[in-house]
């Protein structure tokens, strides 16, 4: 009976990939320590290094989109409150 491939969570993959990136241990040492094949460690390391530039680029873009959405929501709320205030002024006879 063939065994199914192991599933590793993202935290584990990051931990192993960072070990490889640090370069303080050989791939064989890391492989023995974590029970992961050296080829897999090399793939995770490459994936982390390839993704790093996008992480920094994405943070600035996502922050700007988030701020734009917040500003739009605040303007919408200000408009709604102004309409309600004008209505209440009119109902109470405070408006001229």
Beta strands, then each sheet from edge to edge (+ up, - down):
end
